[in-house]
Amino acid sequence: MRKRKIIPYDKENKIPVIKASICNGEQVAGFKDLKTGQFEEIMLIRNDKDRQEFVSKYGVNPSEIKKEY
C-alpha cells in the first residue's frame, strides 16, 4: 500500500469547510478564504469515505472542519 502525499493548503488564510445544501443534502468540501470569504470547492462528499479522503489528502484535522448551509 502506497503512502499518500499530503497536499498542503494555506492554513494561515484558509479554513476547511463543508458546504451542505438544505434542499437536497448535497455536501461539498473545500477551503474558505478568511479575508475574502470566497469558497474554493475541492470535492463532492457523498459518504464517510469521501470525507476521510478529504481529511487525509489535505492533512486536515476533522475537528477543525466547519459546516455551512
Distance bins in CASP14 RR format, pairs under 12 A and 6 or more apart:
PFRMAT RR
TARGET T0000
AUTHOR 0000-0000-0000
RMODE 2
METHOD distances of the structure
MODEL  1
3 56 0 0 0 0 0 1 0 0 0 0 0
4 52 0 0 0 0 0 1 0 0 0 0 0
4 53 0 0 0 0 1 0 0 0 0 0 0
4 54 0 0 0 0 0 1 0 0 0 0 0
4 55 0 0 0 0 0 1 0 0 0 0 0
4 56 1 0 0 1 0 0 0 0 0 0 0
4 57 1 0 0 1 0 0 0 0 0 0 0
4 58 0 0 0 0 0 1 0 0 0 0 0
4 59 0 0 0 0 1 0 0 0 0 0 0
5 56 0 0 0 0 0 1 0 0 0 0 0
5 57 0 0 0 0 1 0 0 0 0 0 0
5 58 0 0 0 0 0 1 0 0 0 0 0
5 59 0 0 0 0 0 1 0 0 0 0 0
6 54 0 0 0 0 0 1 0 0 0 0 0
6 55 0 0 0 0 0 1 0 0 0 0 0
6 56 1 0 0 1 0 0 0 0 0 0 0
6 57 1 0 0 1 0 0 0 0 0 0 0
6 58 1 0 0 1 0 0 0 0 0 0 0
6 59 1 0 1 0 0 0 0 0 0 0 0
6 60 0 0 0 0 1 0 0 0 0 0 0
7 30 0 0 0 0 0 1 0 0 0 0 0
7 31 0 0 0 0 0 1 0 0 0 0 0
7 42 0 0 0 0 1 0 0 0 0 0 0
7 43 0 0 0 0 0 1 0 0 0 0 0
7 53 0 0 0 0 0 1 0 0 0 0 0
7 54 0 0 0 0 0 1 0 0 0 0 0
7 55 0 0 0 0 0 1 0 0 0 0 0
7 56 0 0 0 0 0 1 0 0 0 0 0
7 57 1 0 1 0 0 0 0 0 0 0 0
7 58 1 0 1 0 0 0 0 0 0 0 0
7 59 0 0 0 0 1 0 0 0 0 0 0
7 60 0 0 0 0 0 1 0 0 0 0 0
8 14 0 0 0 0 0 1 0 0 0 0 0
8 31 0 0 0 0 0 1 0 0 0 0 0
8 57 0 0 0 0 0 1 0 0 0 0 0
8 58 1 0 0 1 0 0 0 0 0 0 0
8 59 0 0 0 0 1 0 0 0 0 0 0
8 60 0 0 0 0 0 1 0 0 0 0 0
9 15 0 0 0 0 1 0 0 0 0 0 0
9 16 1 0 0 1 0 0 0 0 0 0 0
9 17 0 0 0 0 0 1 0 0 0 0 0
9 29 0 0 0 0 0 1 0 0 0 0 0
9 30 0 0 0 0 1 0 0 0 0 0 0
9 31 1 0 1 0 0 0 0 0 0 0 0
9 32 0 0 0 0 0 1 0 0 0 0 0
9 33 0 0 0 0 0 1 0 0 0 0 0
9 40 0 0 0 0 1 0 0 0 0 0 0
9 42 0 0 0 0 1 0 0 0 0 0 0
9 54 0 0 0 0 0 1 0 0 0 0 0
9 57 0 0 0 0 0 1 0 0 0 0 0
9 58 1 0 1 0 0 0 0 0 0 0 0
9 59 0 0 0 0 1 0 0 0 0 0 0
9 60 1 0 0 1 0 0 0 0 0 0 0
9 64 0 0 0 0 0 1 0 0 0 0 0
10 16 0 0 0 0 0 1 0 0 0 0 0
10 31 1 0 0 1 0 0 0 0 0 0 0
10 32 0 0 0 0 0 1 0 0 0 0 0
10 33 0 0 0 0 1 0 0 0 0 0 0
10 34 0 0 0 0 1 0 0 0 0 0 0
10 35 0 0 0 0 0 1 0 0 0 0 0
10 40 0 0 0 0 0 1 0 0 0 0 0
10 58 0 0 0 0 0 1 0 0 0 0 0
11 31 0 0 0 0 1 0 0 0 0 0 0
11 34 0 0 0 0 0 1 0 0 0 0 0
11 58 0 0 0 0 0 1 0 0 0 0 0
11 59 0 0 0 0 1 0 0 0 0 0 0
11 60 0 0 0 0 1 0 0 0 0 0 0
11 61 0 0 0 0 0 1 0 0 0 0 0
11 64 0 0 0 0 1 0 0 0 0 0 0
12 31 0 0 0 0 0 1 0 0 0 0 0
12 33 0 0 0 0 0 1 0 0 0 0 0
12 34 0 0 0 0 1 0 0 0 0 0 0
12 35 0 0 0 0 0 1 0 0 0 0 0
13 31 0 0 0 0 1 0 0 0 0 0 0
13 32 0 0 0 0 1 0 0 0 0 0 0
13 33 1 0 0 1 0 0 0 0 0 0 0
13 34 1 0 1 0 0 0 0 0 0 0 0
13 35 1 0 0 1 0 0 0 0 0 0 0
13 36 0 0 0 0 1 0 0 0 0 0 0
13 37 0 0 0 0 0 1 0 0 0 0 0
13 38 0 0 0 0 0 1 0 0 0 0 0
13 40 0 0 0 0 0 1 0 0 0 0 0
14 30 0 0 0 0 1 0 0 0 0 0 0
14 31 1 0 1 0 0 0 0 0 0 0 0
14 32 1 0 0 1 0 0 0 0 0 0 0
14 33 1 0 1 0 0 0 0 0 0 0 0
14 34 1 0 0 1 0 0 0 0 0 0 0
14 35 0 0 0 0 1 0 0 0 0 0 0
14 36 0 0 0 0 0 1 0 0 0 0 0
14 37 0 0 0 0 1 0 0 0 0 0 0
14 38 0 0 0 0 1 0 0 0 0 0 0
14 39 0 0 0 0 1 0 0 0 0 0 0
14 40 1 0 0 1 0 0 0 0 0 0 0
14 42 0 0 0 0 0 1 0 0 0 0 0
14 58 0 0 0 0 0 1 0 0 0 0 0
14 60 0 0 0 0 0 1 0 0 0 0 0
14 64 0 0 0 0 0 1 0 0 0 0 0
14 66 0 0 0 0 0 1 0 0 0 0 0
15 29 0 0 0 0 0 1 0 0 0 0 0
15 30 0 0 0 0 1 0 0 0 0 0 0
15 31 1 0 0 1 0 0 0 0 0 0 0
15 32 1 0 1 0 0 0 0 0 0 0 0
15 33 0 0 0 0 1 0 0 0 0 0 0
15 34 1 0 0 1 0 0 0 0 0 0 0
15 35 0 0 0 0 0 1 0 0 0 0 0
15 37 0 0 0 0 1 0 0 0 0 0 0
15 38 0 0 0 0 0 1 0 0 0 0 0
15 39 0 0 0 0 0 1 0 0 0 0 0
15 40 0 0 0 0 0 1 0 0 0 0 0
15 58 0 0 0 0 0 1 0 0 0 0 0
15 60 0 0 0 0 1 0 0 0 0 0 0
15 61 0 0 0 0 0 1 0 0 0 0 0
15 64 1 0 0 1 0 0 0 0 0 0 0
15 65 0 0 0 0 1 0 0 0 0 0 0
15 66 1 0 0 1 0 0 0 0 0 0 0
15 67 0 0 0 0 0 1 0 0 0 0 0
15 68 0 0 0 0 0 1 0 0 0 0 0
16 28 0 0 0 0 0 1 0 0 0 0 0
16 29 1 0 0 1 0 0 0 0 0 0 0
16 30 1 0 0 1 0 0 0 0 0 0 0
16 31 1 0 1 0 0 0 0 0 0 0 0
16 32 0 0 0 0 1 0 0 0 0 0 0
16 33 0 0 0 0 0 1 0 0 0 0 0
16 34 0 0 0 0 0 1 0 0 0 0 0
16 39 0 0 0 0 0 1 0 0 0 0 0
16 40 0 0 0 0 0 1 0 0 0 0 0
16 42 0 0 0 0 1 0 0 0 0 0 0
16 43 0 0 0 0 0 1 0 0 0 0 0
16 45 0 0 0 0 0 1 0 0 0 0 0
16 51 0 0 0 0 0 1 0 0 0 0 0
16 54 1 0 0 1 0 0 0 0 0 0 0
16 55 0 0 0 0 1 0 0 0 0 0 0
16 57 0 0 0 0 0 1 0 0 0 0 0
16 58 1 0 0 1 0 0 0 0 0 0 0
16 59 0 0 0 0 1 0 0 0 0 0 0
16 60 1 0 1 0 0 0 0 0 0 0 0
16 61 0 0 0 0 1 0 0 0 0 0 0
16 62 0 0 0 0 1 0 0 0 0 0 0
16 63 0 0 0 0 0 1 0 0 0 0 0
16 64 1 0 1 0 0 0 0 0 0 0 0
16 65 1 0 1 0 0 0 0 0 0 0 0
16 66 1 0 0 1 0 0 0 0 0 0 0
16 67 0 0 0 0 0 1 0 0 0 0 0
16 68 0 0 0 0 0 1 0 0 0 0 0
17 27 0 0 0 0 0 1 0 0 0 0 0
17 28 0 0 0 0 1 0 0 0 0 0 0
17 29 1 0 0 1 0 0 0 0 0 0 0
17 30 1 0 1 0 0 0 0 0 0 0 0
17 31 1 0 0 1 0 0 0 0 0 0 0
17 32 1 0 1 0 0 0 0 0 0 0 0
17 33 0 0 0 0 0 1 0 0 0 0 0
17 34 0 0 0 0 0 1 0 0 0 0 0
17 37 0 0 0 0 1 0 0 0 0 0 0
17 38 0 0 0 0 0 1 0 0 0 0 0
17 39 1 0 0 1 0 0 0 0 0 0 0
17 40 0 0 0 0 1 0 0 0 0 0 0
17 41 0 0 0 0 1 0 0 0 0 0 0
17 42 0 0 0 0 1 0 0 0 0 0 0
17 45 0 0 0 0 0 1 0 0 0 0 0
17 54 0 0 0 0 0 1 0 0 0 0 0
17 58 0 0 0 0 0 1 0 0 0 0 0
17 60 0 0 0 0 0 1 0 0 0 0 0
17 64 0 0 0 0 1 0 0 0 0 0 0
17 65 1 0 0 1 0 0 0 0 0 0 0
17 66 1 0 1 0 0 0 0 0 0 0 0
17 67 1 0 0 1 0 0 0 0 0 0 0
17 68 1 0 1 0 0 0 0 0 0 0 0
17 69 0 0 0 0 0 1 0 0 0 0 0
18 25 0 0 0 0 0 1 0 0 0 0 0
18 26 0 0 0 0 0 1 0 0 0 0 0
18 27 1 0 1 0 0 0 0 0 0 0 0
18 28 1 0 0 1 0 0 0 0 0 0 0
18 29 1 0 1 0 0 0 0 0 0 0 0
18 30 1 0 0 1 0 0 0 0 0 0 0
18 31 0 0 0 0 0 1 0 0 0 0 0
18 32 0 0 0 0 0 1 0 0 0 0 0
18 39 0 0 0 0 0 1 0 0 0 0 0
18 41 0 0 0 0 0 1 0 0 0 0 0
18 42 0 0 0 0 0 1 0 0 0 0 0
18 43 0 0 0 0 0 1 0 0 0 0 0
18 44 0 0 0 0 0 1 0 0 0 0 0
18 45 1 0 0 1 0 0 0 0 0 0 0
18 46 0 0 0 0 0 1 0 0 0 0 0
18 50 0 0 0 0 0 1 0 0 0 0 0
18 51 1 0 0 1 0 0 0 0 0 0 0
18 54 0 0 0 0 1 0 0 0 0 0 0
18 55 0 0 0 0 0 1 0 0 0 0 0
18 60 0 0 0 0 0 1 0 0 0 0 0
18 62 0 0 0 0 0 1 0 0 0 0 0
18 64 0 0 0 0 0 1 0 0 0 0 0
18 65 1 0 1 0 0 0 0 0 0 0 0
18 66 1 0 0 1 0 0 0 0 0 0 0
18 67 1 0 1 0 0 0 0 0 0 0 0
18 68 1 0 0 1 0 0 0 0 0 0 0
18 69 0 0 0 0 1 0 0 0 0 0 0
19 25 0 0 0 0 0 1 0 0 0 0 0
19 26 0 0 0 0 1 0 0 0 0 0 0
19 27 1 0 0 1 0 0 0 0 0 0 0
19 28 1 0 1 0 0 0 0 0 0 0 0
19 29 0 0 0 0 1 0 0 0 0 0 0
19 30 1 0 0 1 0 0 0 0 0 0 0
19 31 0 0 0 0 0 1 0 0 0 0 0
19 32 0 0 0 0 1 0 0 0 0 0 0
19 37 0 0 0 0 0 1 0 0 0 0 0
19 39 1 0 0 1 0 0 0 0 0 0 0
19 40 0 0 0 0 0 1 0 0 0 0 0
19 41 1 0 0 1 0 0 0 0 0 0 0
19 42 0 0 0 0 0 1 0 0 0 0 0
19 43 0 0 0 0 0 1 0 0 0 0 0
19 44 0 0 0 0 0 1 0 0 0 0 0
19 45 0 0 0 0 1 0 0 0 0 0 0
19 65 0 0 0 0 0 1 0 0 0 0 0
19 66 0 0 0 0 1 0 0 0 0 0 0
19 67 0 0 0 0 1 0 0 0 0 0 0
19 68 1 0 1 0 0 0 0 0 0 0 0
19 69 1 0 0 1 0 0 0 0 0 0 0
20 26 1 0 0 1 0 0 0 0 0 0 0
20 27 1 0 1 0 0 0 0 0 0 0 0
20 28 0 0 0 0 1 0 0 0 0 0 0
20 29 0 0 0 0 0 1 0 0 0 0 0
20 44 0 0 0 0 0 1 0 0 0 0 0
20 45 0 0 0 0 1 0 0 0 0 0 0
20 51 0 0 0 0 0 1 0 0 0 0 0
20 65 0 0 0 0 0 1 0 0 0 0 0
20 66 0 0 0 0 0 1 0 0 0 0 0
20 67 1 0 0 1 0 0 0 0 0 0 0
20 68 1 0 0 1 0 0 0 0 0 0 0
20 69 1 0 1 0 0 0 0 0 0 0 0
21 27 1 0 0 1 0 0 0 0 0 0 0
21 28 0 0 0 0 1 0 0 0 0 0 0
21 44 0 0 0 0 0 1 0 0 0 0 0
21 45 0 0 0 0 0 1 0 0 0 0 0
21 67 0 0 0 0 0 1 0 0 0 0 0
21 68 0 0 0 0 0 1 0 0 0 0 0
21 69 1 0 0 1 0 0 0 0 0 0 0
22 67 0 0 0 0 0 1 0 0 0 0 0
22 68 0 0 0 0 0 1 0 0 0 0 0
22 69 1 0 1 0 0 0 0 0 0 0 0
23 69 0 0 0 0 1 0 0 0 0 0 0
24 69 0 0 0 0 0 1 0 0 0 0 0
25 44 0 0 0 0 0 1 0 0 0 0 0
25 45 0 0 0 0 0 1 0 0 0 0 0
25 46 0 0 0 0 0 1 0 0 0 0 0
25 67 0 0 0 0 0 1 0 0 0 0 0
25 69 0 0 0 0 1 0 0 0 0 0 0
26 41 0 0 0 0 0 1 0 0 0 0 0
26 44 1 0 0 1 0 0 0 0 0 0 0
26 45 0 0 0 0 1 0 0 0 0 0 0
26 46 0 0 0 0 1 0 0 0 0 0 0
26 50 0 0 0 0 0 1 0 0 0 0 0
26 69 0 0 0 0 0 1 0 0 0 0 0
27 41 0 0 0 0 0 1 0 0 0 0 0
27 42 0 0 0 0 0 1 0 0 0 0 0
27 43 0 0 0 0 1 0 0 0 0 0 0
27 44 1 0 0 1 0 0 0 0 0 0 0
27 45 1 0 1 0 0 0 0 0 0 0 0
27 46 1 0 0 1 0 0 0 0 0 0 0
27 47 0 0 0 0 1 0 0 0 0 0 0
27 48 0 0 0 0 0 1 0 0 0 0 0
27 50 0 0 0 0 1 0 0 0 0 0 0
27 51 0 0 0 0 1 0 0 0 0 0 0
27 54 0 0 0 0 0 1 0 0 0 0 0
27 65 0 0 0 0 0 1 0 0 0 0 0
27 67 0 0 0 0 1 0 0 0 0 0 0
27 68 0 0 0 0 0 1 0 0 0 0 0
27 69 0 0 0 0 0 1 0 0 0 0 0
28 39 0 0 0 0 1 0 0 0 0 0 0
28 40 0 0 0 0 0 1 0 0 0 0 0
28 41 1 0 1 0 0 0 0 0 0 0 0
28 42 1 0 0 1 0 0 0 0 0 0 0
28 43 1 0 0 1 0 0 0 0 0 0 0
28 44 1 0 1 0 0 0 0 0 0 0 0
28 45 1 0 0 1 0 0 0 0 0 0 0
28 46 0 0 0 0 0 1 0 0 0 0 0
28 50 0 0 0 0 0 1 0 0 0 0 0
28 51 0 0 0 0 0 1 0 0 0 0 0
28 54 0 0 0 0 0 1 0 0 0 0 0
28 67 0 0 0 0 0 1 0 0 0 0 0
28 68 0 0 0 0 0 1 0 0 0 0 0
28 69 0 0 0 0 0 1 0 0 0 0 0
29 39 0 0 0 0 0 1 0 0 0 0 0
29 40 0 0 0 0 0 1 0 0 0 0 0
29 41 0 0 0 0 1 0 0 0 0 0 0
29 42 1 0 1 0 0 0 0 0 0 0 0
29 43 1 0 1 0 0 0 0 0 0 0 0
29 44 1 0 0 1 0 0 0 0 0 0 0
29 45 1 0 1 0 0 0 0 0 0 0 0
29 46 0 0 0 0 0 1 0 0 0 0 0
29 50 1 0 0 1 0 0 0 0 0 0 0
29 51 1 0 0 1 0 0 0 0 0 0 0
29 52 0 0 0 0 0 1 0 0 0 0 0
29 53 0 0 0 0 1 0 0 0 0 0 0
29 54 1 0 1 0 0 0 0 0 0 0 0
29 55 0 0 0 0 1 0 0 0 0 0 0
29 57 0 0 0 0 1 0 0 0 0 0 0
29 58 0 0 0 0 1 0 0 0 0 0 0
29 60 0 0 0 0 1 0 0 0 0 0 0
29 62 0 0 0 0 0 1 0 0 0 0 0
29 65 1 0 0 1 0 0 0 0 0 0 0
29 66 0 0 0 0 0 1 0 0 0 0 0
29 67 0 0 0 0 0 1 0 0 0 0 0
29 68 0 0 0 0 0 1 0 0 0 0 0
30 38 0 0 0 0 0 1 0 0 0 0 0
30 39 1 0 0 1 0 0 0 0 0 0 0
30 40 1 0 1 0 0 0 0 0 0 0 0
30 41 1 0 1 0 0 0 0 0 0 0 0
30 42 1 0 1 0 0 0 0 0 0 0 0
30 43 1 0 0 1 0 0 0 0 0 0 0
30 44 0 0 0 0 0 1 0 0 0 0 0
30 45 0 0 0 0 1 0 0 0 0 0 0
30 50 0 0 0 0 0 1 0 0 0 0 0
30 51 0 0 0 0 0 1 0 0 0 0 0
30 54 1 0 0 1 0 0 0 0 0 0 0
30 55 0 0 0 0 0 1 0 0 0 0 0
30 57 0 0 0 0 0 1 0 0 0 0 0
30 58 0 0 0 0 1 0 0 0 0 0 0
30 60 0 0 0 0 1 0 0 0 0 0 0
30 65 0 0 0 0 1 0 0 0 0 0 0
30 66 0 0 0 0 0 1 0 0 0 0 0
30 67 0 0 0 0 0 1 0 0 0 0 0
30 68 0 0 0 0 0 1 0 0 0 0 0
31 37 0 0 0 0 0 1 0 0 0 0 0
31 38 0 0 0 0 1 0 0 0 0 0 0
31 39 1 0 0 1 0 0 0 0 0 0 0
31 40 1 0 1 0 0 0 0 0 0 0 0
31 41 0 0 0 0 1 0 0 0 0 0 0
31 42 1 0 0 1 0 0 0 0 0 0 0
31 43 0 0 0 0 0 1 0 0 0 0 0
31 54 0 0 0 0 0 1 0 0 0 0 0
31 58 0 0 0 0 1 0 0 0 0 0 0
31 59 0 0 0 0 0 1 0 0 0 0 0
31 60 0 0 0 0 1 0 0 0 0 0 0
31 64 0 0 0 0 0 1 0 0 0 0 0
31 65 0 0 0 0 0 1 0 0 0 0 0
31 66 0 0 0 0 0 1 0 0 0 0 0
32 38 1 0 0 1 0 0 0 0 0 0 0
32 39 1 0 1 0 0 0 0 0 0 0 0
32 40 1 0 0 1 0 0 0 0 0 0 0
32 41 0 0 0 0 0 1 0 0 0 0 0
32 42 0 0 0 0 0 1 0 0 0 0 0
32 64 0 0 0 0 0 1 0 0 0 0 0
32 65 0 0 0 0 0 1 0 0 0 0 0
32 66 1 0 0 1 0 0 0 0 0 0 0
32 67 0 0 0 0 0 1 0 0 0 0 0
32 68 1 0 0 1 0 0 0 0 0 0 0
33 39 1 0 0 1 0 0 0 0 0 0 0
33 40 1 0 0 1 0 0 0 0 0 0 0
34 66 0 0 0 0 0 1 0 0 0 0 0
37 66 0 0 0 0 0 1 0 0 0 0 0
37 68 0 0 0 0 0 1 0 0 0 0 0
39 66 0 0 0 0 0 1 0 0 0 0 0
39 68 0 0 0 0 1 0 0 0 0 0 0
40 58 0 0 0 0 0 1 0 0 0 0 0
41 54 0 0 0 0 0 1 0 0 0 0 0
42 50 0 0 0 0 0 1 0 0 0 0 0
42 51 0 0 0 0 0 1 0 0 0 0 0
42 53 0 0 0 0 0 1 0 0 0 0 0
42 54 1 0 0 1 0 0 0 0 0 0 0
42 55 0 0 0 0 0 1 0 0 0 0 0
42 57 0 0 0 0 1 0 0 0 0 0 0
42 58 1 0 0 1 0 0 0 0 0 0 0
42 60 0 0 0 0 0 1 0 0 0 0 0
42 65 0 0 0 0 0 1 0 0 0 0 0
43 49 0 0 0 0 0 1 0 0 0 0 0
43 50 1 0 0 1 0 0 0 0 0 0 0
43 51 0 0 0 0 1 0 0 0 0 0 0
43 52 0 0 0 0 0 1 0 0 0 0 0
43 53 1 0 0 1 0 0 0 0 0 0 0
43 54 1 0 1 0 0 0 0 0 0 0 0
43 55 0 0 0 0 0 1 0 0 0 0 0
43 57 0 0 0 0 1 0 0 0 0 0 0
43 58 0 0 0 0 1 0 0 0 0 0 0
44 50 1 0 0 1 0 0 0 0 0 0 0
44 51 0 0 0 0 0 1 0 0 0 0 0
44 53 0 0 0 0 0 1 0 0 0 0 0
44 54 0 0 0 0 1 0 0 0 0 0 0
45 51 1 0 1 0 0 0 0 0 0 0 0
45 52 0 0 0 0 1 0 0 0 0 0 0
45 53 0 0 0 0 1 0 0 0 0 0 0
45 54 1 0 0 1 0 0 0 0 0 0 0
45 55 0 0 0 0 0 1 0 0 0 0 0
45 65 0 0 0 0 0 1 0 0 0 0 0
45 67 0 0 0 0 0 1 0 0 0 0 0
46 52 0 0 0 0 0 1 0 0 0 0 0
46 53 0 0 0 0 0 1 0 0 0 0 0
46 54 0 0 0 0 0 1 0 0 0 0 0
47 53 0 0 0 0 1 0 0 0 0 0 0
47 54 0 0 0 0 0 1 0 0 0 0 0
48 54 0 0 0 0 0 1 0 0 0 0 0
48 55 0 0 0 0 0 1 0 0 0 0 0
48 62 0 0 0 0 0 1 0 0 0 0 0
49 55 0 0 0 0 0 1 0 0 0 0 0
49 56 0 0 0 0 0 1 0 0 0 0 0
50 56 0 0 0 0 0 1 0 0 0 0 0
50 57 0 0 0 0 0 1 0 0 0 0 0
51 57 0 0 0 0 0 1 0 0 0 0 0
51 58 0 0 0 0 0 1 0 0 0 0 0
51 60 0 0 0 0 1 0 0 0 0 0 0
51 62 1 0 0 1 0 0 0 0 0 0 0
51 65 0 0 0 0 1 0 0 0 0 0 0
51 67 0 0 0 0 0 1 0 0 0 0 0
52 58 0 0 0 0 0 1 0 0 0 0 0
52 59 0 0 0 0 0 1 0 0 0 0 0
52 60 0 0 0 0 0 1 0 0 0 0 0
52 62 0 0 0 0 1 0 0 0 0 0 0
52 65 0 0 0 0 0 1 0 0 0 0 0
53 59 0 0 0 0 0 1 0 0 0 0 0
53 60 0 0 0 0 0 1 0 0 0 0 0
54 60 1 0 0 1 0 0 0 0 0 0 0
54 61 0 0 0 0 0 1 0 0 0 0 0
54 62 0 0 0 0 1 0 0 0 0 0 0
54 64 0 0 0 0 0 1 0 0 0 0 0
54 65 0 0 0 0 1 0 0 0 0 0 0
55 61 1 0 0 1 0 0 0 0 0 0 0
55 62 1 0 1 0 0 0 0 0 0 0 0
55 63 0 0 0 0 0 1 0 0 0 0 0
55 64 0 0 0 0 1 0 0 0 0 0 0
55 65 1 0 0 1 0 0 0 0 0 0 0
56 62 0 0 0 0 1 0 0 0 0 0 0
58 64 0 0 0 0 0 1 0 0 0 0 0
58 65 0 0 0 0 0 1 0 0 0 0 0
59 65 0 0 0 0 0 1 0 0 0 0 0
60 66 0 0 0 0 0 1 0 0 0 0 0
END
